[in-house]
């Protein structure tokens, strides 16, 4: 079983803040420029940039600058480590129920009656 503790800790810390979760939720729709990300928040731009820095250090987002415009994108696979960690902690009963559900889905209904 792989150990992702440092990466998981980093992602969980980054997502612990509601502002950063809102940023990730917005970026799940499409990339955005920093000014667009800042619009819904009543905070100074340097504060928003700190939030973006935390997300970037956790490898959840990536950004690129063209001229004076910085575009922020949700990093492909950036949340995957969290998914892997959660999946490893699923209860054995839940895993068995999932396997049973998969088996029943593949079994023709005539065999079930």
C-alpha positions, 0 to 999 in steps of 0.5 A: 500500500503506497504512502502518500502522507506528505502529498495528502497532508498538503492537499488537505491543508490547501482545501481546508480553507473555504476560499481555496475550495471555492477557487478549486470549484470555480476552476473545475469549470474552466481556467480563469485569470486571476482578476476573474477569480478575485471578483467574488471575494471581498479581499485584497489581491495579495490575499488572493494570491496567497491562496493561489500560492498555497494551492499551487504549492500543494500541486492542485493548480498551475498557472501561466503568465502571458504578458500581464495576464496570469491564467490559473488552471486546475492541475490534471490529477492534482486531487488524485492523491486524495482520491487514492488515500480515501479509497484505501480507507474504505471499509472492507464491508463497503468494498464487498458491497461494491463488488456485489453490486458489480456482480449483480449488474453483470448477472442477467436478471433471469438468473436472479429470479 
